[in-house]
Amino acid sequence: MNDLLKTMSARRSVRTYADRPVAKEDLDQILKAAVLGPTGKGIAPYDFIVITDPDVIAKLVDIRKGGAKMLTTAKAAIAVLGDEDRSDTWIEDDAVCMTMMHLMASSLGLGSCWLQVRLRPSNVEGKSAEDFGRDVLGFPEHNHLEAILAVGPIDEKPEPHDPDDLPKEKFHENQW
Ligand SMILES: Cc1cc2nc3c(=O)[nH]c(=O)nc-3n(C[C@H](O)[C@H](O)[C@H](O)COP(=O)(O)O)c2cc1C
């Protein structure tokens, strides 16, 4: 199997992490991967906040209604922000970053999971997840918090996807 397809097949969402730190070198590699993807007009309107302080990660558990359980064991959380003043494709650009980081984390043998923030409510009645994140992380109004990648070590890799198990009904040829 092609190496990239193998890496992509092995990527799974992991929501519980082992109680060990994540190496700084691994986080650096994940950030390198984040900015290697395409962006609309090459503008790259994103910013990242790498959170390793356990107290800040603990505060962020309430960023989502019901509590973002994965953050209770995460050893790092990478917030991906997009600047609406710089590009109208910030949502797509941020989603590409999230995917690239998720893949890199997996290839480093780490567990990770996408925590959606945009359009979601927080655990505080009447407060959006984004505004909750702004209170905790202090980013400006024109920067939007698309999502957070929770990261942590794992003892066992989850079952990979089978790339041959294609949802054939989703692939249309030449016309719908
Ligand atoms: C846009 C997007 C938002 C997601 N939001 C969440 C989330 O808030 N919480 C969560 O546990 N997983 C979230 N996920 C992960 C999906 O639940 C997961 O990718 C899906 O169930 C498929 O499983 P897999 O990643 O193991 O292939 C999100 C994924 C994407 C792409």
The ligand as an SDF file (V2000), in Angstrom:
LIG
                    3D

 31 33  0  0  0  0  0  0  0  0999 V2000
  -15.5360   18.9900   11.3250 C   0  0  0  0  0  0  0  0  0  0  0  0
  -15.3270   17.9310   12.3750 C   0  0  0  0  0  0  0  0  0  0  0  0
  -15.7970   18.1480   13.6430 C   0  0  0  0  0  0  0  0  0  0  0  0
  -15.6090   17.1830   14.6350 C   0  0  0  0  0  0  0  0  0  0  0  0
  -15.9890   17.4880   15.9030 N   0  0  0  0  0  0  0  0  0  0  0  0
  -15.7860   16.5800   16.8810 C   0  0  0  0  0  0  0  0  0  0  0  0
  -16.1140   16.9170   18.2250 C   0  0  0  0  0  0  0  0  0  0  0  0
  -16.4900   18.0340   18.5310 O   0  0  0  0  0  0  0  0  0  0  0  0
  -15.9500   15.9620   19.1610 N   0  0  0  0  0  0  0  0  0  0  0  0
  -15.4590   14.7050   18.8560 C   0  0  0  0  0  0  0  0  0  0  0  0
  -15.3350   13.8760   19.7620 O   0  0  0  0  0  0  0  0  0  0  0  0
  -15.1050   14.3720   17.5920 N   0  0  0  0  0  0  0  0  0  0  0  0
  -15.2510   15.2750   16.6050 C   0  0  0  0  0  0  0  0  0  0  0  0
  -14.8590   14.9900   15.3230 N   0  0  0  0  0  0  0  0  0  0  0  0
  -14.2890   13.6600   15.0060 C   0  0  0  0  0  0  0  0  0  0  0  0
  -15.3250   12.7640   14.3290 C   0  0  0  0  0  0  0  0  0  0  0  0
  -16.3120   12.3830   15.2560 O   0  0  0  0  0  0  0  0  0  0  0  0
  -14.6120   11.5440   13.7290 C   0  0  0  0  0  0  0  0  0  0  0  0
  -13.6830   11.9900   12.7570 O   0  0  0  0  0  0  0  0  0  0  0  0
  -15.5830   10.5830   13.0690 C   0  0  0  0  0  0  0  0  0  0  0  0
  -16.4170    9.9880   14.0400 O   0  0  0  0  0  0  0  0  0  0  0  0
  -14.8650    9.4650   12.2850 C   0  0  0  0  0  0  0  0  0  0  0  0
  -13.9780    8.7120   13.0990 O   0  0  0  0  0  0  0  0  0  0  0  0
  -12.4160    8.6380   12.7930 P   0  0  0  0  0  0  0  0  0  0  0  0
  -11.8620   10.0360   12.9140 O   0  0  0  0  0  0  0  0  0  0  0  0
  -11.8560    7.7120   13.8190 O   0  0  0  0  0  0  0  0  0  0  0  0
  -12.2410    8.1370   11.3920 O   0  0  0  0  0  0  0  0  0  0  0  0
  -14.9860   15.9430   14.3270 C   0  0  0  0  0  0  0  0  0  0  0  0
  -14.4900   15.7470   13.0390 C   0  0  0  0  0  0  0  0  0  0  0  0
  -14.6280   16.7310   12.0850 C   0  0  0  0  0  0  0  0  0  0  0  0
  -14.0130   16.5280   10.7210 C   0  0  0  0  0  0  0  0  0  0  0  0
  1  2  1  0
  2  3  1  0
  2 30  2  0
  3  4  2  0
  4  5  1  0
  4 28  1  0
  5  6  2  0
  6  7  1  0
  6 13  1  0
  7  8  2  0
  7  9  1  0
  9 10  1  0
 10 11  2  0
 10 12  1  0
 12 13  2  0
 13 14  1  0
 14 15  1  0
 14 28  1  0
 15 16  1  0
 16 17  1  0
 16 18  1  0
 18 19  1  0
 18 20  1  0
 20 21  1  0
 20 22  1  0
 22 23  1  0
 23 24  1  0
 24 25  2  0
 24 26  1  0
 24 27  1  0
 28 29  2  0
 29 30  1  0
 30 31  1  0
M  END
$$$$
